């Protein structure tokens, strides 16, 4: 399912030599137990005019629970932010940002990200090419049983 969630239960059952009912029950259980968080369609970002991807490293002034929670809440409201990851090391967060172009990123930075409290620095790195992009995690057979 990680590689093609459009497969029907019947198609999965045929590939795995299991009954359709067994596959249906297993998928229901994986959802119920939280292994499957959601089923989505992954769009071609260039076809929807999200041509610029930036990874912005953010350093905050302080690290109280209130400051961290406030930053996470506020940055999550921005549609340009695709991922917000709290990190160890030199920066507190890495944001994956998708915009149409550099002008749109500049507007995002000035009018949204830079308006948040407690930001010390933002260092952004821009994607030149994408030779590999995976959404499926490698699994061993026993991981989901």
C-alpha positions as CSV (number, residue, x, y, z in Angstrom):
1,X,0.0,0.0,0.0
2,X,2.9,2.4,0.6
3,X,3.8,2.1,-3.1
4,X,0.3,2.1,-4.5
5,X,-2.6,2.8,-2.2
6,X,-5.0,2.6,-5.2
7,X,-4.9,-1.2,-5.2
8,X,-8.1,-2.8,-4.3
9,X,-8.4,-5.4,-1.5
10,X,-8.9,-8.0,-4.2
11,X,-5.7,-7.0,-6.0
12,X,-3.7,-7.0,-2.8
13,X,-5.2,-10.4,-1.8
14,X,-4.2,-11.9,-5.2
15,X,-0.6,-10.6,-4.8
16,X,-0.3,-12.0,-1.3
17,X,-2.3,-15.2,-1.9
18,X,-4.7,-14.3,0.9
19,X,-8.5,-13.9,1.0
20,X,-10.1,-10.5,0.4
21,X,-11.7,-10.7,3.9
22,X,-8.2,-11.3,5.4
23,X,-6.8,-8.3,3.6
24,X,-9.8,-6.1,4.5
25,X,-9.4,-7.1,8.2
26,X,-5.6,-6.5,8.2
27,X,-6.0,-3.0,6.7
28,X,-8.7,-2.1,9.1
29,X,-6.5,-3.3,12.0
30,X,-3.5,-1.4,10.7
31,X,-5.6,1.8,10.6
32,X,-7.1,1.2,14.0
33,X,-3.7,0.6,15.6
34,X,-2.3,3.7,13.9
35,X,0.2,2.1,11.5
36,X,-1.7,3.6,8.6
37,X,-2.1,7.3,9.5
38,X,-3.8,8.4,6.3
39,X,-4.1,7.4,2.7
40,X,-3.3,10.3,0.2
41,X,-2.5,11.0,-3.4
42,X,0.9,12.4,-3.9
43,X,0.8,15.2,-6.5
44,X,3.4,16.2,-9.0
45,X,4.5,19.5,-7.4
46,X,5.6,21.0,-10.7
47,X,2.2,20.4,-12.3
48,X,0.6,22.4,-9.4
49,X,3.1,25.2,-9.7
50,X,5.1,24.5,-6.5
51,X,8.4,24.9,-8.3
52,X,10.6,26.0,-5.4
53,X,11.3,23.9,-2.4
54,X,13.3,25.3,0.5
55,X,14.6,23.8,3.6
56,X,14.7,26.5,6.2
57,X,16.7,26.0,9.4
58,X,15.2,28.0,12.3
59,X,16.9,29.0,15.5
60,X,14.8,30.3,18.4
61,X,15.9,32.8,21.1
62,X,14.8,30.6,24.0
63,X,13.6,27.0,24.4
64,X,10.9,27.1,27.0
65,X,8.0,24.8,26.4
66,X,5.7,27.8,25.8
67,X,8.0,29.2,23.1
68,X,8.5,25.9,21.3
69,X,4.7,25.1,21.4
70,X,3.8,28.6,20.2
71,X,6.3,28.3,17.3
72,X,5.0,24.9,16.3
73,X,1.4,26.1,16.4
74,X,1.9,29.2,14.5
75,X,4.2,27.8,11.8
76,X,1.8,24.9,11.2
77,X,-0.8,27.4,10.1
78,X,1.2,28.5,7.0
79,X,0.1,26.6,3.9
80,X,3.6,26.9,2.4
81,X,5.1,24.8,5.3
82,X,4.9,21.2,4.2
83,X,6.9,19.8,7.2
84,X,8.0,21.2,10.5
85,X,10.6,19.0,12.3
86,X,12.1,19.8,15.7
87,X,15.8,19.0,15.6
88,X,18.9,18.5,17.8
89,X,22.1,20.3,16.9
90,X,22.7,23.9,15.7
91,X,19.1,24.7,14.8
92,X,15.8,24.1,16.5
93,X,13.6,23.4,13.6
94,X,13.8,22.5,9.9
95,X,10.9,23.5,7.7
96,X,10.2,22.2,4.2
97,X,8.6,25.0,2.4
98,X,6.9,24.8,-1.1
99,X,6.3,27.9,-3.1
100,X,5.8,28.9,-6.7
101,X,9.1,30.7,-7.1
102,X,11.7,32.8,-5.3
103,X,9.5,35.9,-5.1
104,X,6.8,33.8,-3.4
105,X,9.4,32.5,-0.9
106,X,10.6,36.0,-0.2
107,X,7.0,37.1,0.5
108,X,6.5,34.1,2.8
109,X,9.7,34.8,4.7
110,X,9.0,38.5,5.2
111,X,5.3,38.5,5.7
112,X,4.8,35.2,7.6
113,X,7.8,33.5,9.0
114,X,9.7,36.6,10.1
115,X,6.6,37.9,11.9
116,X,6.8,35.0,14.4
117,X,8.2,35.8,17.9
118,X,11.5,34.5,19.2
119,X,13.2,33.7,15.9
120,X,16.9,34.4,16.1
121,X,18.0,33.2,12.6
122,X,16.6,31.5,9.5
123,X,19.0,29.8,7.1
124,X,17.4,28.6,3.9
125,X,18.6,26.1,1.4
126,X,17.0,25.6,-2.0
127,X,16.5,22.3,-3.9
128,X,18.2,22.3,-7.3
129,X,17.1,18.7,-8.2
130,X,15.4,15.7,-6.7
131,X,17.1,12.6,-7.8
132,X,15.3,10.5,-5.2
133,X,12.1,11.1,-3.3
134,X,10.4,8.3,-1.4
135,X,7.4,8.2,0.8
136,X,7.5,4.4,1.6
137,X,9.4,3.2,4.6
138,X,11.4,0.0,4.1
139,X,9.7,-2.7,6.2
140,X,10.5,-6.2,7.4
141,X,7.6,-8.6,7.3
142,X,7.3,-8.8,11.1
143,X,7.0,-5.0,11.6
144,X,3.3,-5.0,11.0
145,X,2.2,-8.2,12.7
